[in-house]
Amino acid sequence: MDLYFDNAATTRLSEAALKAYIDTEREFFANPSSIHREGMKAHKELERLRENMASLLSVPASSLFFTSGATESIATVFSSLLMQDPGKVIISAIEHEAVASWLRVLEAHGWKTARLKAKGGFIRKENLEAELTPDTKLVAIMAVNNVTGAIEDIKGLVETVREYEKRGRRRIFFFSDSVQALGKIPYDIAGLGIDGASFSAHKINGPRGIGMLYLRRPESFTALSSAGGQEKGKRGGTENLPAIAGFSAALSEWLSGSEDKQKRIKALNQRIRHTLEELGFQLFSPEDSSPYIISFASPLPSEVYTRMLSDKGIAVSSGSACSNNAKGEGERILLAMGFRSEAARKAVRISLSNESDEEGVDALLAAIKEIGNG
């Protein structure tokens, strides 16, 4: 059986999530917005699932909104700016394209933008503070980088923004793409003090096509389009109840004993890191990065190296799946971190899941050793 180490791109749907999806599709088939008995039954289940996920994340149920995925959650936040007078938006230079692509749109509508340098993969508080201006309306910094697994000091960066706010009169919306953080590192949404965050179910063994948007103060947020008014006007369209049920089941499963799971994955991560270092490979992932992601410079162009591993029945990624669809995207992120272009073009990402085990890692490392370091 092929070995799968591309879990940062997507994970295998768990049996628990699949069962929840199927059972919900069968039992709660009606539109949750309908006012007949079956519709009200579906609506009650929708809110039960929202309450369950809110409880797991220790946030109010009123702060969670279901979307088709993290990309839509991000778009909901950034598109809302188009209804405001132009101001300034600050993002990190290593954001996923789902965030970074919005700068071009905003600039075309008269907004000022800034991209923060991320030497070694990290945003410095002083760099953020230097870019804050009286017309800054939004700051967006991802919690965990999807290419290297670098973990940002979101709490400290939020504090920097809040201190600046005290000297001015404008409230600044702090948004964090948290797709690679949920269930994979200690992550306290409320404790971070962020205003918004995006999540995606298929990164934690949930279904594809379902995501979530967290809004700390939803009453103060106006979406560009409310469509049919579902999700309290924040995201219109009939709710994908079976997928939401699968997301809830997957999240429950991932967060159950998460500390032990992360400790086990960290041990596997360390084995892989040590082997790569012994072979002389340059690592892009910091030592204290997410245990689920290890990125390194292969001895060959990344596409060639990933194909060689694929021929041995091992799936890894050349940067990130989304980056593979947008040529040069992974390289853009690594260059922004300060790595050389030659090394960035050879980037290979190994990403683990809670299903990863010693036997699979043994086979992966044996294949890497067999290919050699060029």
C-alpha positions in Angstrom: 0.0 0.0 0.0 1.3 3.5 -0.8 2.5 5.6 2.0 0.9 9.1 2.3 3.0 12.0 3.7 1.1 14.9 2.1 -1.3 15.6 4.9 -0.8 19.3 4.9 -2.5 19.3 1.5 -5.4 17.1 2.6 -6.0 14.2 5.0 -7.9 10.9 4.6 -11.5 11.1 5.7 -11.9 9.3 9.0 -14.4 6.6 9.6 -16.0 8.6 12.4 -16.4 11.6 10.1 -17.7 9.5 7.2 -20.3 7.9 9.5 -21.4 11.2 10.8 -21.7 12.5 7.3 -23.8 9.5 6.1 -26.0 9.4 9.2 -26.8 13.1 9.0 -27.5 13.0 5.3 -30.1 10.3 5.9 -31.7 11.6 9.0 -31.5 15.4 8.5 -32.2 15.7 4.8 -34.3 18.8 4.9 -33.2 22.4 4.4 -32.4 23.9 7.8 -34.1 27.2 6.7 -37.4 25.5 6.0 -40.2 26.1 8.6 -41.8 22.7 8.4 -41.1 20.0 10.9 -38.3 18.3 9.0 -36.7 21.7 8.4 -36.8 22.7 12.0 -35.4 19.3 12.9 -32.4 19.9 10.6 -32.0 23.5 12.0 -31.9 22.1 15.5 -29.2 19.6 14.5 -27.2 22.4 12.8 -27.2 24.4 16.0 -26.3 21.4 18.1 -23.3 20.8 15.9 -22.3 24.4 16.2 -22.6 24.2 20.0 -20.5 21.1 20.0 -17.7 22.7 18.0 -17.8 25.9 20.1 -17.5 23.8 23.2 -14.5 22.0 21.8 -12.8 25.3 21.0 -14.0 27.1 24.1 -15.7 30.0 22.2 -19.3 31.1 22.0 -21.4 29.3 19.5 -22.4 32.7 18.1 -18.8 33.3 17.0 -18.7 30.3 14.5 -19.9 30.4 11.0 -19.8 27.5 8.5 -18.4 28.1 5.0 -17.3 26.0 2.1 -13.7 26.1 3.3 -10.9 28.3 4.6 -10.6 30.1 1.2 -14.2 31.3 1.4 -13.7 32.2 5.1 -10.8 34.4 4.1 -12.6 35.8 1.2 -15.6 36.7 3.5 -13.3 38.8 5.6 -11.3 40.5 2.9 -14.2 41.2 0.6 -16.0 43.0 3.4 -13.3 45.7 3.2 -14.6 46.6 -0.3 -17.7 48.2 1.4 -15.4 50.5 3.5 -13.5 53.6 2.6 -10.0 52.6 1.6 -7.4 52.3 4.3 -4.4 50.1 4.9 -4.0 46.3 5.1 -0.9 44.6 6.5 -0.2 40.9 5.9 2.9 38.7 6.3 5.0 38.0 3.2 4.5 34.3 3.8 0.7 34.1 3.7 -1.1 31.4 1.7 -2.2 32.7 -1.7 -5.8 32.6 -0.4 -4.8 35.7 1.6 -2.0 37.2 -0.5 -4.1 37.3 -3.7 -6.5 39.8 -2.0 -3.9 42.5 -1.9 -4.1 42.9 -5.7 -7.9 43.3 -5.4 -7.6 45.8 -2.6 -4.9 47.8 -4.3 -7.1 48.1 -7.4 -9.7 49.7 -5.2 -7.4 52.3 -3.7 -6.2 50.5 -0.6 -2.6 50.7 0.7 -1.0 47.4 1.5 2.2 46.1 3.3 3.9 42.7 3.4 5.9 42.0 6.5 9.3 40.3 6.1 9.6 36.9 7.8 13.3 36.2 8.2 13.6 32.6 9.1 9.8 32.2 8.9 8.9 34.6 11.8 7.2 38.0 11.9 9.0 40.4 14.3 6.8 42.6 16.5 9.0 45.6 15.7 8.4 45.2 12.0 4.6 45.0 12.5 4.7 48.0 14.8 6.6 50.0 12.2 3.9 49.4 9.6 0.9 50.3 11.7 -0.6 53.7 10.7 -3.7 55.6 11.7 -5.5 54.3 8.6 -4.7 50.6 9.2 -7.9 48.6 9.2 -6.8 44.9 9.0 -3.7 42.8 9.9 -3.5 39.2 8.7 -0.8 36.8 9.9 -1.2 33.1 9.7 -0.8 30.9 12.8 1.2 28.1 11.2 2.9 28.3 7.8 1.7 25.7 5.4 5.1 25.3 3.7 7.5 25.1 6.6 5.3 24.7 9.7 6.8 27.8 11.3 4.6 28.9 14.3 4.0 32.6 14.7 3.7 34.4 18.0 0.1 35.4 17.3 -0.6 36.4 20.8 2.4 38.7 21.0 1.6 40.2 17.6 -2.0 40.9 18.6 -0.7 42.6 21.7 1.4 44.8 19.5 -1.7 45.9 17.5 -3.8 46.4 20.7 -1.0 48.7 22.2 -1.1 50.7 19.0 -4.8 51.0 19.2 -4.6 52.6 22.6 -2.6 55.5 21.0 -5.2 55.9 18.3 -8.9 55.8 17.9 -9.3 53.1 15.2 -10.1 49.5 15.9 -7.9 47.1 13.9 -9.2 43.7 12.8 -6.6 41.0 13.4 -7.2 38.0 11.3 -5.3 34.7 11.4 -5.4 31.9 8.8 -5.4 29.0 11.3 -5.8 26.0 8.9 -2.6 24.3 9.9 -2.9 25.1 13.6 -6.3 23.5 14.5 -5.6 20.3 16.4 -1.9 20.3 15.5 -0.4 22.8 18.0 -1.7 24.1 21.3 -4.3 26.7 20.1 -6.5 28.8 22.3 -8.6 31.1 20.0 -10.0 33.2 22.8 -6.6 33.5 24.6 -4.9 34.8 21.4 -7.3 37.8 21.2 -7.7 37.6 17.4 -10.8 39.0 15.8 -11.1 36.4 13.1 -9.8 33.0 12.0 -10.3 30.5 9.2 -10.4 26.7 9.4 -10.8 23.8 7.0 -12.2 20.3 7.9 -10.1 18.3 5.4 -6.9 19.1 7.2 -8.0 17.1 10.2 -9.6 14.0 8.6 -12.9 15.8 7.9 -14.8 16.2 4.6 -13.7 18.4 1.8 -15.8 21.4 1.0 -16.6 22.5 4.5 -14.8 25.1 6.6 -15.4 27.6 9.4 -15.0 31.3 10.1 -14.5 32.5 13.6 -15.6 36.1 14.4 -14.9 37.4 17.9 -17.4 40.2 17.5 -19.8 39.1 14.8 -22.2 41.9 15.5 -19.7 44.4 14.3 -18.9 42.5 11.0 -20.8 43.0 7.8 -20.3 40.5 5.0 -20.2 41.7 1.4 -23.1 39.4 0.5 -25.6 37.8 2.8 -27.5 36.0 0.0 -30.4 34.1 1.6 -29.4 35.3 5.1 -28.2 32.0 6.4 -25.5 31.9 9.1 -27.0 35.2 10.5 -26.2 37.0 7.2 -22.5 36.2 7.3 -22.6 33.4 4.7 -25.6 32.8 2.5 -26.6 29.5 1.0 -28.1 26.3 2.2 -25.9 24.9 5.0 -24.0 21.7 4.1 -25.3 19.9 7.2 -23.8 16.4 6.5 -20.3 18.0 6.0 -20.7 20.1 9.1 -21.5 16.9 11.0 -18.4 15.3 9.5 -16.3 18.3 10.5 -17.6 18.2 14.1 -16.8 14.4 14.4 -13.3 14.9 12.9 -12.6 17.8 15.3 -13.8 15.8 18.3 -11.6 13.0 17.3 -8.5 15.2 16.7 -8.8 17.1 19.9 -9.3 13.9 22.0 -6.0 13.3 23.7 -4.4 15.9 21.4 -1.4 16.5 23.7 -0.4 12.8 23.5 -1.0 12.8 19.8 1.2 15.8 19.2 3.9 14.3 21.4 3.9 11.1 19.3 4.0 13.1 16.1 6.8 15.2 17.4 8.9 12.1 18.0 8.3 11.0 14.4 9.2 14.5 13.2 12.5 14.4 15.1 13.4 11.1 13.6 12.8 12.5 10.1 14.7 15.7 10.9 17.7 13.9 12.3 17.9 11.6 9.2 17.7 14.6 6.8 20.4 16.4 8.8 22.6 13.4 8.8 22.3 13.2 5.0 23.3 16.8 4.7 20.0 18.2 3.5 19.1 21.9 4.3 16.0 22.1 6.5 13.5 25.0 5.9 11.4 24.1 9.0 12.5 25.7 12.2 13.3 23.4 15.2 10.2 24.5 17.1 7.8 24.4 14.1 4.6 22.4 13.9 5.5 18.7 14.4 3.2 17.9 11.4 5.4 19.6 8.8 9.0 19.1 7.7 10.3 21.0 4.7 13.8 20.5 3.2 15.9 21.2 0.1 16.2 18.0 -1.9 19.3 17.3 -4.1 17.2 17.5 -7.2 14.5 19.8 -8.5 11.5 19.3 -6.3 9.2 17.9 -9.0 11.9 15.3 -9.9 12.4 14.3 -6.3 8.7 13.9 -5.5 8.2 11.8 -8.6 11.1 9.5 -7.5 9.5 9.0 -4.1 6.1 8.5 -5.8 7.6 5.7 -7.9 8.5 4.0 -4.6 4.9 4.4 -3.4 5.5 7.4 -1.2 3.5 10.6 -1.5 5.1 13.9 -0.5 4.7 17.4 -1.8 6.9 19.9 -3.6 6.1 22.9 -1.3 2.3 22.8 -1.0 -0.5 21.4 -3.1 -1.9 24.9 -3.8 1.5 26.1 -4.6 1.9 23.3 -7.2 -1.2 24.7 -9.0 0.3 28.2 -8.9 3.8 27.9 -10.2 6.4 29.5 -8.0 4.2 30.0 -5.0 6.1 27.8 -2.6 9.3 29.4 -3.8 7.8 32.9 -3.1 7.2 31.9 0.5 10.7 30.5 1.1 12.3 33.5 -0.6 10.4 35.7 1.8 11.8 33.7 4.7 15.3 34.5 3.5 16.3 31.2 1.8 18.2 31.2 -1.5 16.4 30.7 -4.8 18.4 27.6 -5.7 17.4 25.9 -2.5 13.8 27.1 -2.6 13.3 25.6 -6.1 14.2 22.2 -4.6 11.8 22.4 -1.7 10.1 19.1 -0.6 7.5 19.0 2.1 6.8 15.9 4.3 3.6 16.3 6.3 2.3 13.9 8.9 -1.1 13.1 10.4 -2.3 11.4 13.5 -2.4 8.2 11.3 1.4 8.4 10.7 3.3 5.6 12.4 6.8 4.3 12.9 6.5 1.7 10.2 5.6 4.3 7.6 8.4 6.6 8.7 10.9 3.7 8.5 9.8 3.2 4.8 10.0 6.9 4.0 13.5 7.3 5.5 14.7 4.1 3.7 13.5 5.5 0.4 15.2 8.9 1.1 18.5 7.1 1.9 18.2 5.0 -1.2 17.8 8.0 -3.4 20.7 9.7 -1.6 21.7 13.3 -1.3 22.9 13.7 -4.9 
